[in-house]
């Protein structure tokens, strides 16, 4: 029990949004909520923005936007929520740009834009970020390469994208970043089960996880952890709550078994347990059109608590739910 408590305390985080000015460290109400939550790993620059924006200047396909919370402001936030004598200091959980405008991208009108920088420049930018972090007192230990890149809504997605494409490039990031700091852990975007793509939301080609692992391994690289995202209550009315708190919670054990089998089949049994799992983005999900705001209800508190406990029980590396719905955005009234 003590080991699990340590896991929850030291491996619990949240997502920061670089487009939300209240997260620049100057809002005491927001800072106090973060301190009270005990979150240690703050994922930044926030979900899909990790595919399109660069840490050092937050420059994306549409150019520099002054309203974005900068890297320095985010570091200032970390300083404001740090507490003297704490066993684990708050730090970033960086999402490295992949592929976004560094490889070419499709804009909102469906027009493909030219390749602006290229793969080598993207890797160099990631290396520079590791170098910057490695020189700080509290160094970011966990890194992610891209965000949900198999989904068509992501910057840089293209028809036919596959685990092979991603795994090959992931290995280049991994090797270059580890050369700067071998102690960091680097995660790869994955799915919690084996599924043939080219349909539905995740419109990629082939079997993502298998091809990702094979392509990276061909270059001598094995991800330190696999990145999982889940929103099990999305589109479901209030009547779904009993299922969410039973079958939905039990999904963690099933996901663990699925991924263990995938890794054993693809790389061998010795890698089961060596490759860890981290749910870096998740919440309970709302009804369609916000007809039922599950995030505002007590069932969300029960679900988030049990989902995190199940990850600890199954020995996942960490849990990083979204934070925005934890408070009223006008008066910071805390939801359950």
Secondary structure, DSSP 4 states (H G I P E B T S, - for coil): -HHHHHHHHHSEEEE--TT-GGGSS--HHHHHHHHHHT--EEEES-TTHHHH--TTT-EETTEE-TTSPPHHHHHHHHHHH--TT-SS--EEEEEE--SGGGT-EE-TTSPEEPPSS-HHHHHHHHHHHHHHHHTSSS---EEEE-SSTTSTTSTT--TT-BHHHHHHHHHHHHHHHHHH-TT-EEEEE--SS--B-SSSSS--BSBHHHHHHHHHHTTT---SEEEEEE-TTTT--GGGHHHIIIIIHHHHHHHHHHHHHHHHHHT-GGGBTTBEEEEEEE---PPGGGSS-GGGSHHHHHHHHHHHHHHHHTT-SEEEEE-GGGB-TTT-PBP-
